[in-house]
Amino acid sequence: MKALGRTRRQRLLLRLALYGGTLFVGIPLAFAYVMTKAIRPSVLGRPPLGYEELSLASESLRLRAWLAATGGERPAVVVVHGLGDSLESYLDHARPFRERGHSVLLVDLRGHGGSEGSYTTLGGRERADVGAAMEELRRRGLARHGIVLEGHSMGAVAVLLAAAEADDVRGVVVEAPYDTYRSTIAHHARLLYHLPSWTPMIPIAIAAAEWRGGFDADSVDAVKAVRGVRWPLLAIVDGSDPRMPEAVVRRIYDAHPGPKRLWVAPGVDHVGAIARPDYWAHVRSFLEGNGL
């Protein structure tokens, strides 16, 4: 009987170990995989008329970019997509910039579209991709009047991080940025998987994502990035967005000490403001109001 009791206890301990391993290792690893996996939507074979296809170097990766260059006297514009998207989605939205006389560079972030890369870091290392796009504009003499950066969701965070490290940025337009990597992971874990913020699975998942993606989660902080800069900022809230709600975007907006505007686009979900017919009117008013 004692041997039978020991066998039962051993089986129970084994089950607890297996369940604990699944809970505190397997689930965080699966979450980290979702957080860092590359997403490649279908892409067009060639750029449309008026664009030149470029290959940019960002760290050890090659990025796909499309450039429409003008000889105008306005700042050049870099447009950056969000998670799971590609530069094709922003061709229509680039047209008003081009018509206004801006050179426009559309770029696929690492792990997206036609760019190399096996992982995404939700804006952390993607700041280097935005930096590579800016450097290409400088190299071609298209940044003589400065650079305007426009980013959406993950791309908005990459834009804010890159802009804080540059001295020729003249304006930044961001739709649905998150505040910090750690806070957005905790928020999405609660929103999508109903995990409370105190669960140890979240920091374990973040640590696994840092290891997979080769980045420091604490450095992905858009609030900190904007505190010491002076370029004009247009921060856009998607009014019905549960992922990056107004309170999150306002943390970035409130931390920015320079000229700024906040637009809460009513009735739209995540990255939905750009589809509104009045989107360009708000962007144009921001540009004109800041001499851009």
C-alpha positions as CSV (number, residue, x, y, z in Angstrom):
1,M,0.0,0.0,0.0
2,K,2.9,2.4,0.8
3,A,4.4,1.7,-2.6
4,L,1.0,2.3,-4.3
5,G,0.7,5.6,-2.4
6,R,4.2,6.7,-3.5
7,T,3.3,5.8,-7.1
8,R,0.2,7.9,-6.9
9,R,2.1,10.9,-5.4
10,Q,4.8,10.6,-8.1
11,R,2.1,10.6,-10.8
12,L,0.5,13.6,-9.2
13,L,3.8,15.5,-9.0
14,L,4.6,14.6,-12.6
15,R,1.2,15.9,-13.7
16,L,1.7,19.1,-11.8
17,A,5.2,19.5,-13.3
18,L,3.7,19.0,-16.8
19,Y,0.9,21.4,-16.2
20,G,3.2,23.9,-14.7
21,G,5.6,23.6,-17.6
22,T,2.8,24.1,-20.1
23,L,1.4,27.1,-18.1
24,F,4.7,28.9,-17.4
25,V,6.8,27.9,-20.3
26,G,4.7,26.6,-23.2
27,I,2.1,29.4,-23.2
28,P,4.7,32.2,-22.8
29,L,6.8,30.7,-25.6
30,A,3.7,30.5,-27.8
31,F,2.8,34.1,-27.0
32,A,6.3,35.2,-27.8
33,Y,6.1,33.4,-31.1
34,V,3.0,35.3,-32.0
35,M,4.6,38.6,-30.8
36,T,7.7,38.2,-33.0
37,K,6.7,36.2,-36.1
38,A,7.2,37.8,-39.5
39,I,4.0,38.5,-41.4
40,R,4.2,38.7,-45.2
41,P,1.1,39.8,-47.1
42,S,1.0,39.4,-50.9
43,V,2.9,42.2,-52.6
44,L,2.9,43.7,-56.1
45,G,5.6,42.7,-58.5
46,R,6.6,46.2,-59.6
47,P,6.0,49.7,-58.3
48,P,3.4,51.8,-60.1
49,L,4.1,54.6,-62.5
50,G,6.0,57.4,-60.8
51,Y,7.8,55.2,-58.2
52,E,11.3,53.7,-58.2
53,E,11.9,50.5,-56.3
54,L,14.9,50.6,-53.9
55,S,16.7,48.1,-51.8
56,L,17.7,49.7,-48.4
57,A,20.3,48.3,-45.9
58,S,19.0,48.2,-42.3
59,E,21.5,46.5,-40.0
60,S,22.1,43.1,-41.8
61,L,18.8,43.1,-43.7
62,R,17.7,44.3,-47.1
63,L,14.4,46.3,-47.2
64,R,12.1,46.9,-50.1
65,A,11.1,50.5,-50.6
66,W,9.3,52.6,-53.3
67,L,10.4,56.2,-53.9
68,A,8.5,58.9,-55.7
69,A,11.0,61.8,-55.9
70,T,10.2,65.4,-56.8
71,G,12.3,68.5,-57.0
72,G,10.0,70.5,-54.7
73,E,10.8,72.7,-51.9
74,R,8.9,70.8,-49.3
75,P,10.2,68.2,-46.7
76,A,10.4,64.6,-48.0
77,V,7.9,62.1,-46.4
78,V,8.5,58.6,-45.1
79,V,5.3,56.5,-44.7
80,V,5.5,53.4,-42.5
81,H,2.9,50.7,-42.2
82,G,1.8,48.7,-39.2
83,L,1.9,45.0,-38.1
84,G,1.0,42.5,-40.8
85,D,0.8,45.2,-43.6
86,S,3.0,46.4,-46.4
87,L,3.8,49.5,-48.3
88,E,1.1,48.8,-51.0
89,S,-1.6,49.8,-48.5
90,Y,-0.4,53.4,-48.4
91,L,-0.1,54.2,-52.1
92,D,-3.4,56.0,-52.2
93,H,-2.6,57.9,-49.0
94,A,0.8,59.0,-50.4
95,R,-0.8,60.6,-53.4
96,P,-1.8,63.9,-51.7
97,F,1.7,64.3,-50.4
98,R,3.1,63.9,-53.9
99,E,0.5,66.3,-55.4
100,R,1.5,68.8,-52.7
101,G,5.2,68.6,-53.9
102,H,6.7,66.2,-51.3
103,S,9.0,63.4,-52.3
104,V,7.5,60.2,-50.7
105,L,9.3,57.0,-49.6
106,L,7.2,54.0,-48.7
107,V,9.1,51.2,-46.9
108,D,8.4,47.6,-45.9
109,L,9.6,47.0,-42.4
110,R,11.7,44.0,-41.6
111,G,9.7,40.7,-41.8
112,H,7.0,42.3,-43.9
113,G,6.1,42.6,-47.5
114,G,9.2,42.3,-49.7
115,S,11.8,43.0,-47.0
116,E,14.1,40.4,-45.4
117,G,13.8,39.4,-41.7
118,S,12.5,36.5,-39.7
119,Y,11.2,38.5,-36.7
120,T,9.3,41.6,-35.8
121,T,9.9,43.6,-32.6
122,L,6.8,45.8,-32.8
123,G,8.8,48.9,-33.5
124,G,11.9,48.3,-31.4
125,R,14.5,47.3,-34.0
126,E,12.3,48.7,-36.8
127,R,13.4,52.1,-35.8
128,A,16.6,51.2,-37.7
129,D,14.4,50.5,-40.8
130,V,12.9,54.0,-40.6
131,G,16.4,55.4,-40.1
132,A,17.6,53.6,-43.2
133,A,14.8,55.2,-45.2
134,M,15.7,58.6,-43.9
135,E,19.4,58.1,-44.7
136,E,18.5,57.2,-48.3
137,L,16.6,60.4,-48.7
138,R,19.6,62.3,-47.4
139,R,22.0,60.4,-49.7
140,R,19.8,61.4,-52.7
141,G,19.7,65.0,-51.7
142,L,15.9,64.8,-51.1
143,A,16.1,65.8,-47.4
144,R,17.4,69.4,-47.9
145,H,14.2,70.8,-46.5
146,G,13.9,68.1,-43.7
147,I,11.8,65.0,-43.3
148,V,8.3,64.4,-42.2
149,L,7.5,60.9,-40.8
150,E,4.1,59.3,-40.9
151,G,3.5,55.9,-39.1
152,H,0.6,53.7,-38.2
153,S,0.3,51.4,-35.2
154,M,3.6,49.5,-34.9
155,G,5.0,51.8,-37.6
156,A,4.0,54.8,-35.5
157,V,6.2,53.6,-32.7
158,A,9.1,52.9,-35.0
159,V,8.7,56.4,-36.4
160,L,8.7,58.0,-32.9
161,L,11.8,56.1,-31.8
162,A,13.6,57.0,-35.0
163,A,12.6,60.6,-35.0
164,A,13.9,61.1,-31.5
165,E,17.4,60.2,-32.8
166,A,17.4,62.5,-35.8
167,D,18.0,66.3,-36.1
168,D,16.4,66.9,-39.5
169,V,12.8,65.8,-38.7
170,R,10.4,68.6,-39.3
171,G,7.1,66.9,-38.3
172,V,5.7,63.6,-37.3
173,V,2.2,62.1,-37.9
174,V,1.3,59.0,-36.0
175,E,-1.9,57.0,-35.9
176,A,-2.6,54.6,-33.0
177,P,0.8,54.3,-31.5
178,Y,1.3,52.4,-28.2
179,D,3.1,53.9,-25.2
180,T,5.6,51.2,-24.1
181,Y,6.3,47.6,-25.2
182,R,5.7,46.2,-21.8
183,S,2.4,48.0,-21.2
184,T,1.0,47.1,-24.7
185,I,1.9,43.4,-24.3
186,A,0.1,43.4,-20.9
187,H,-2.8,45.2,-22.4
188,H,-3.2,42.9,-25.4
189,A,-2.7,39.8,-23.1
190,R,-5.7,41.0,-21.2
191,L,-7.7,42.1,-24.2
192,L,-7.1,39.0,-26.4
193,Y,-6.4,36.2,-23.9
194,H,-8.1,37.5,-20.7
195,L,-4.8,37.3,-18.8
196,P,-4.5,39.6,-15.7
197,S,-1.5,42.0,-15.8
198,W,0.0,40.4,-12.7
199,T,0.4,37.0,-14.2
200,P,4.1,35.9,-14.4
201,M,3.5,34.5,-17.9
202,I,3.6,38.1,-19.4
203,P,7.2,39.0,-18.3
204,I,8.3,35.4,-19.3
205,A,6.7,35.9,-22.7
206,I,8.4,39.3,-23.1
207,A,11.8,37.8,-22.1
208,A,11.3,35.1,-24.8
209,A,10.4,37.7,-27.4
210,E,13.5,39.7,-26.5
211,W,15.6,36.6,-27.0
212,R,14.0,35.7,-30.3
213,G,14.0,39.3,-31.7
214,G,17.3,40.4,-30.3
215,F,16.1,43.6,-28.6
216,D,15.5,45.3,-25.3
217,A,11.9,45.7,-24.4
218,D,12.6,48.6,-22.0
219,S,14.1,50.6,-24.9
220,V,10.8,50.5,-26.8
221,D,9.2,53.5,-25.0
222,A,7.5,56.0,-27.2
223,V,6.6,58.2,-24.2
224,K,10.3,58.6,-23.2
225,A,11.3,59.1,-26.9
226,V,9.1,62.2,-27.3
227,R,10.0,64.0,-24.1
228,G,13.1,65.7,-25.3
229,V,12.1,66.6,-28.9
230,R,10.6,69.7,-30.4
231,W,9.4,68.7,-33.8
232,P,5.6,69.2,-34.4
233,L,3.5,66.2,-33.6
234,L,0.1,65.1,-34.9
235,A,-1.2,62.3,-32.8
236,I,-4.3,60.5,-34.1
237,V,-6.6,58.3,-32.0
238,D,-8.9,55.8,-33.6
239,G,-12.0,56.6,-31.6
240,S,-13.4,53.0,-31.3
241,D,-10.0,51.3,-31.0
242,P,-9.7,49.0,-28.0
243,R,-6.1,48.2,-28.7
244,M,-4.6,51.7,-28.6
245,P,-7.4,53.7,-27.0
246,E,-7.3,57.4,-26.4
247,A,-5.7,57.1,-22.9
248,V,-2.7,55.3,-24.4
249,V,-2.1,57.7,-27.2
250,R,-2.6,60.7,-24.8
251,R,0.4,59.5,-22.8
252,I,2.6,60.1,-25.8
253,Y,0.8,63.3,-26.7
254,D,1.0,64.7,-23.1
255,A,4.8,63.9,-22.9
256,H,5.6,65.8,-26.1
257,P,6.9,69.3,-25.2
258,G,6.7,70.8,-28.7
259,P,3.9,72.0,-31.0
260,K,1.3,69.3,-31.2
261,R,-2.3,68.4,-32.2
262,L,-4.5,65.6,-31.2
263,W,-7.3,64.3,-33.4
264,V,-9.7,61.7,-32.1
265,A,-11.3,60.2,-35.3
266,P,-14.8,59.2,-34.3
267,G,-16.3,55.8,-34.8
268,V,-13.3,54.0,-36.3
269,D,-11.4,50.9,-35.2
270,H,-7.7,50.3,-35.1
271,V,-5.9,52.2,-38.0
272,G,-9.3,53.2,-39.3
273,A,-8.7,57.0,-39.3
274,I,-6.7,56.9,-42.4
275,A,-9.7,55.5,-44.3
276,R,-11.9,58.5,-43.3
277,P,-12.5,61.1,-46.0
278,D,-11.4,63.9,-43.7
279,Y,-8.1,62.3,-42.8
280,W,-6.1,64.3,-45.4
281,A,-7.8,67.5,-44.3
282,H,-6.4,67.0,-40.8
283,V,-3.0,66.1,-42.0
284,R,-2.9,69.1,-44.5
285,S,-4.0,71.5,-41.7
286,F,-1.2,70.2,-39.5
287,L,1.4,70.6,-42.2
288,E,0.2,74.1,-43.2
289,G,0.0,75.2,-39.6
290,N,3.6,74.3,-39.1
291,G,5.0,75.7,-42.3
292,L,5.6,72.2,-43.9
